[in-house]
Amino acid sequence: MALSNNDIIKKLRVALSYKDTDIIAILKLVDYDISKTELSAFFRAEDHEKYMELQDQILRNFLNGLVIHKRGKMERKPKSDSNIRAVESKLPPKEFRKPLGVKPNKSNETSKQRKSNETSKPNVTQIGGIRFKVKGK
């Protein structure tokens, strides 16, 4: 039998020795407000009349808040424009980034074999997703 969301949060609560106030504070870290009575309904027995099934969204918010509670808020470093430009300047133009439909040469072929293979294959160029066969050289 699979664990329900209620079982998961109950087990986490016991394992981490959290009280209702701790769980409410963790949920507030991700801007999710819940009352103590709503929270207590999740911890009741399934046959109790006030039992509520824990929705995926609340469990997901609790887990995200738990990560923030344990690790701290993650600060994202903005990428500087100079780093992006340096990477883009090393790349070939966009037209040539897509594969041309020609398999790469194997390293164990000799140069004569490569030349004979290249001459037997038609010249194919791809620009903007459209393939062109180039006639003659």
C-alpha positions in Angstrom: 0.0 0.0 0.0 1.4 3.4 -1.0 1.8 6.2 1.5 -0.7 9.1 1.3 0.4 12.7 1.6 -1.0 12.7 5.1 1.2 9.7 6.0 4.3 11.5 4.6 3.8 14.7 6.5 3.0 12.7 9.7 6.3 10.8 9.4 8.3 13.9 8.7 6.7 15.6 11.7 7.7 12.8 14.0 11.2 12.3 12.5 12.0 16.0 12.7 10.2 16.5 16.1 8.1 19.4 14.7 5.1 20.9 16.3 2.2 22.5 14.5 3.7 25.9 15.0 7.0 24.8 13.4 5.1 23.4 10.3 3.1 26.7 10.0 6.3 28.7 10.2 7.9 26.5 7.5 4.8 27.0 5.2 5.1 30.8 5.7 8.6 30.7 4.3 7.0 29.9 0.9 4.2 32.4 1.4 1.6 29.7 2.2 -0.7 30.6 5.1 -2.6 27.8 6.9 -4.4 27.8 10.2 -3.7 25.5 13.1 -7.1 23.9 12.8 -6.6 23.2 9.1 -3.3 21.6 9.9 -4.6 19.5 12.7 -7.2 18.0 10.3 -4.4 16.5 8.3 -3.0 14.6 11.4 -6.3 13.1 12.4 -7.2 9.4 11.9 -8.8 8.6 8.5 -12.1 7.6 10.1 -12.5 10.8 12.1 -15.2 13.2 10.9 -12.9 16.2 10.7 -10.2 14.4 8.8 -9.0 16.2 5.6 -6.9 14.7 2.9 -3.6 16.6 2.3 -3.4 18.0 -1.2 -0.3 17.8 -3.3 0.1 21.5 -3.4 0.4 21.8 0.4 2.9 18.9 0.7 4.9 20.5 -2.2 4.9 23.8 -0.4 5.9 22.2 2.9 8.8 20.4 1.3 10.0 23.6 -0.5 9.7 25.5 2.8 11.6 22.7 4.6 14.5 23.1 2.1 14.6 26.8 2.7 14.4 26.2 6.5 17.3 23.8 6.5 19.5 25.3 3.8 18.6 29.0 3.8 17.3 31.1 1.0 19.1 30.5 -2.2 20.6 33.7 -3.7 20.9 33.6 -7.5 23.9 35.2 -9.1 22.9 37.1 -12.2 25.0 36.2 -15.2 27.0 39.1 -16.5 26.6 40.1 -20.1 30.4 39.8 -20.7 30.2 36.1 -19.8 27.3 35.4 -22.2 29.0 37.3 -25.0 32.3 35.4 -24.5 30.5 32.1 -24.8 28.6 33.2 -27.9 31.7 34.6 -29.6 33.2 31.1 -29.5 30.2 29.5 -31.2 29.8 29.4 -35.0 27.0 31.4 -36.6 23.5 30.0 -35.9 23.1 28.7 -39.4 26.0 26.3 -38.9 25.1 25.1 -35.4 22.5 22.6 -36.8 23.8 19.3 -38.2 24.3 19.2 -41.9 23.1 15.7 -42.3 26.7 14.4 -43.0 28.1 11.8 -40.6 31.5 12.7 -39.1 34.5 10.9 -40.4 35.9 8.0 -38.4 39.3 8.6 -37.0 40.7 5.3 -38.2 40.1 6.1 -41.9 43.0 7.2 -44.0 42.9 10.6 -45.7 42.6 8.9 -49.1 39.5 7.0 -47.9 38.0 10.2 -46.6 38.6 12.1 -49.9 37.0 9.2 -51.8 34.0 9.2 -49.4 33.6 13.0 -49.6 33.5 13.0 -53.4 30.9 10.3 -53.6 28.5 12.2 -51.2 26.5 15.1 -52.6 27.2 18.5 -51.0 24.4 19.3 -48.5 23.9 22.7 -46.8 21.2 23.4 -44.2 20.1 27.0 -43.5 17.3 27.7 -41.1 16.0 24.1 -41.0 15.9 23.8 -44.9 18.3 21.5 -46.6 19.9 22.4 -49.9 21.9 20.3 -52.3 24.7 22.3 -53.9 25.4 21.3 -57.5 29.0 21.5 -58.7 32.0 23.1 -56.9 
